[in-house]
């Protein structure tokens, strides 16, 4: 199947089922994955030529737990959306419900947030989404499943401390690996793209550790 898709991308041709001749097609491919394709290429499970054909313009979307500042904006957007879908206008989310939404770890990513908001919309009264309308796991679980998670009003300070710690961690990894990316990936067990994104985010100069 990978070889057939590569031919479409490379030659702009497909052979329909039952046909004997290929036909030209003019299409644009938008592909998404939650796998590390670069690693799969190294393991021989994904064709390198297909990977480079697909990887022309790349947009990496971090998981929701990596962009927690987006949760409130997404919650309000989803409340308006599902309010319109179910004809139950949702104009407000109570503070306690927002606190729960900020504490939760979202193993199911944005889809899980959407499901929680839709449930709250369906159970809402007078247009206000309350915490008793959220799923039990959202109301009761500490942030990211860890004990001692910060309270929502402390979240920004906590996030800054986490970022400082994370930057120090990646600098330590690069120091230990002497700037060798392959070795750093073995130590962190992170996908290559994620590692580079973290390094870029914190403005870490990899070359400095190769000296």
C-alpha positions in Angstrom: 0.0 0.0 0.0 2.9 2.4 0.8 4.3 1.7 -2.7 1.0 2.5 -4.3 0.6 5.7 -2.4 4.1 6.7 -3.3 3.3 6.3 -7.0 0.3 8.6 -6.6 2.5 11.3 -5.0 5.4 10.8 -7.4 3.7 10.3 -10.7 0.2 11.7 -10.1 -1.4 8.4 -11.3 -3.8 5.8 -10.0 -5.0 2.5 -11.4 -8.7 2.0 -10.6 -9.9 -1.4 -9.5 -10.5 -3.5 -12.6 -8.7 -1.1 -14.9 -5.7 -1.9 -17.0 -4.3 1.6 -17.5 -3.5 4.3 -15.0 -5.2 7.6 -15.0 -3.8 11.0 -14.0 -5.2 12.7 -10.9 -4.6 16.1 -9.5 -4.9 16.0 -5.7 -3.5 17.5 -2.6 -2.6 15.2 0.3 -3.1 16.2 3.9 -1.9 13.4 6.2 -1.9 13.1 9.9 -0.4 10.5 12.3 0.2 10.0 16.0 3.2 7.8 15.3 6.9 8.9 15.0 7.4 8.2 11.3 11.1 9.0 11.4 11.6 6.3 14.0 9.5 3.9 12.0 11.7 4.6 9.0 14.8 3.7 11.1 13.1 0.5 12.1 12.3 -0.4 8.5 8.5 -0.2 9.0 7.9 2.9 6.9 9.3 3.8 3.5 11.8 6.6 3.7 10.9 7.8 0.2 7.2 8.0 1.1 8.0 9.8 4.4 10.0 12.5 2.5 7.2 12.8 -0.1 4.6 13.4 2.7 6.8 15.5 4.9 6.8 18.7 2.8 5.1 21.1 5.1 4.9 19.7 8.6 2.7 21.0 11.5 3.3 19.3 14.8 0.4 19.7 17.3 1.3 19.1 20.9 -1.1 17.1 23.1 -3.5 19.1 25.3 -1.5 18.4 28.4 1.4 20.2 26.8 -0.6 23.4 26.0 -2.8 23.7 29.1 -3.2 27.5 28.6 -5.5 26.5 25.7 -8.0 24.6 27.9 -10.2 27.5 29.0 -10.5 29.0 25.4 -11.2 25.5 24.0 -13.8 24.8 26.7 -15.7 28.0 25.9 -15.6 27.3 22.2 -16.8 23.8 22.7 -19.6 25.0 25.0 -20.9 27.3 22.3 -20.6 24.7 19.7 -22.4 21.9 21.6 -24.9 24.5 22.8 -25.8 25.2 19.2 -25.8 21.5 18.2 -28.2 20.5 21.0 -30.2 23.8 21.1 -29.1 24.4 24.7 -27.3 27.8 24.8 -24.3 27.6 27.1 -23.2 31.1 28.0 -21.1 30.5 31.1 -18.9 27.9 32.7 -18.8 28.1 36.5 -15.4 28.7 38.2 -15.4 25.3 39.9 -15.9 23.5 36.6 -13.0 25.4 35.0 -10.9 24.4 38.0 -11.7 20.8 37.3 -11.0 21.1 33.6 -7.6 22.7 34.3 -6.6 20.0 36.8 -7.4 17.0 34.6 -4.6 15.3 32.6 -6.6 14.4 29.4 -5.2 11.0 28.3 -7.8 11.2 25.5 -6.5 14.6 24.4 -8.9 17.2 22.9 -11.6 14.6 22.1 -11.9 13.9 25.8 -12.3 17.6 26.6 -15.0 17.8 23.9 -16.9 14.8 25.3 -16.7 16.3 28.8 -18.1 19.7 27.6 -20.8 18.0 25.5 -21.9 16.1 28.6 -21.9 19.3 30.7 -24.0 21.1 28.1 -26.6 18.3 28.0 -26.9 18.4 31.8 -26.7 22.2 32.1 -29.4 24.4 33.7 -30.1 27.9 32.6 -27.1 28.1 30.3 -24.5 27.5 33.0 -22.1 24.6 32.8 -21.5 23.3 36.3 -18.9 20.9 37.7 -21.6 18.3 38.6 -22.2 18.0 34.8 -18.6 16.9 34.2 -17.6 13.3 34.1 -16.5 11.8 37.4 -12.9 11.3 36.3 -12.6 15.0 35.5 -14.1 16.1 38.8 -12.0 13.7 41.0 -8.6 13.2 39.3 -5.6 15.3 40.2 -3.7 17.0 37.4 -2.0 14.5 35.1 -2.8 11.8 37.5 -0.2 13.0 40.0 -0.7 13.6 43.7 0.0 17.1 44.9 -0.9 18.8 41.6 -1.1 22.6 41.8 -4.4 24.4 42.5 -5.6 26.3 39.4 -4.8 29.7 40.9 -1.2 28.6 41.3 -1.0 27.1 37.8 0.9 29.8 36.0 3.6 29.9 38.7 3.8 26.1 38.7 4.1 26.0 34.9 7.0 28.4 34.9 8.8 26.3 37.5 8.1 23.2 35.4 9.5 24.9 32.3 12.7 25.9 34.1 13.1 22.4 35.3 12.5 20.9 31.9 15.0 23.3 30.3 17.6 22.2 32.8 16.7 18.6 32.1 17.3 18.9 28.3 20.5 20.8 28.8 21.7 18.0 31.1 20.8 15.4 28.6 22.7 17.1 25.8 25.7 17.6 28.1 25.6 13.9 28.9 25.3 12.9 25.3 27.9 15.5 24.3 25.6 17.0 21.7 24.9 13.6 20.0 21.2 13.6 19.1 21.0 9.9 18.6 22.4 9.3 22.1 20.1 12.0 23.5 17.1 10.3 22.0 18.1 7.0 23.6 18.4 8.7 27.0 15.1 10.5 26.8 13.1 7.9 24.7 11.4 10.8 23.0 10.4 11.0 19.3 13.0 13.0 17.4 10.4 15.7 16.4 9.4 16.2 20.1 13.0 16.4 21.2 13.8 19.1 18.6 10.6 21.0 19.5 11.6 21.1 23.2 15.1 22.2 22.4 13.9 24.9 20.1 11.3 26.1 22.6 13.9 26.7 25.2 16.4 28.2 22.8 19.0 25.6 23.6 22.1 25.6 21.3 22.9 22.0 20.5 26.2 22.9 18.9 27.5 24.3 22.3 27.4 20.7 23.7 29.3 19.2 20.8 32.4 21.3 21.6 
